[in-house]
Amino acid sequence: MIEMNMIKDKKKPVEFRKVMDEELPPIIITMNENDEPKMVLNMYHRIWISLHRKTIAGIINVFPEKIDEILDDFLGEQRANEKMDWD
């Protein structure tokens, strides 16, 4: 049996890539070929990234809350669909 603490404390690796592309946004969060998180930093926007580095770093404080909102909305929709299927 897996304890919840082991799951909660387990950190997954995040792949970081640097690109130089005028067309791409400064920062992209996507997935790699193993369906794991990948962050792409576009060095074309390195001045902007550097200028806003503290604000960007502060995103981590509100990001989990926003992900929870998305998940709660999705689960609410799924639950409503499930209840309609039962009727």
N, C-alpha and C positions, 0 to 999 in steps of 0.2 A: 504494500500500500504506500502511495506517495503522500508525504505530508505536505500540507498547504504552504508551510514556510519554505520548503524546498522549491516549490513552483514560484512563489512570490519573489524569492531572493535570487532566482536564476536569471542571469542577464544574458541576452542574446547579442551576438556580435552585430555591429552595424558597419557596413562597407562604406567607405568614403572615396569619392572620386573627384578629381579636378578636371575641368574642361575649359576651353577657351572658345566661346561661341557667341557671336553677336545676337543671334536669334533666340537663345534660351534665356529664361529668367535667372536671377542671381543664385537662387537656391532651389533645388528640386529634391523632394523626398519621394522615392519610388521603390521598386522591388528589384532584387537581382535575380539571376537565373535559378536560384534555390528558393525563391519566394521569401527571402529575408529582406529587412529594410536596407535601403541604400540611399545615401545622401550625396547629391552631386553639387559641388560648389563651382560656380561659373566664374573663373578668374577674369573674364572680360569685365565683370562688375566688381572687381576687387576693391576699388576705392569706395563704392557704395557699401559693400559688405563691411569693410573696415570702419567706415564712418558710423554705421548702425550696429556694430558688434555687440554692444551692451543690450540694446533693445532686442536683437535677434536672440541673444543668450537668455533673455528674460521670458521668451516665448515658452520655454520649458515649464515655467510656473503655471501657465494657464492652459497649455496644450492638453494635459490629461483631462481637465474639466470639459473641454470642447469635445474630446473623443468620447467621454462618458455621455454627453448630450446626444451625440450621433447614435451611439449604441442604445441608449434609452429610447430614442425615437424609433429606431429600427425594431427593437424588441417589442415596443408597444404596438407597432403595425403588425408584426408577426402574431402577437397574441390576439389582436382583433380579428385577423384572418382566420386564426385557429378557431375562435369562438363562432365565427360565421359558418365555418365548415361543419361544426357540430350541430348547427340549427337546421 
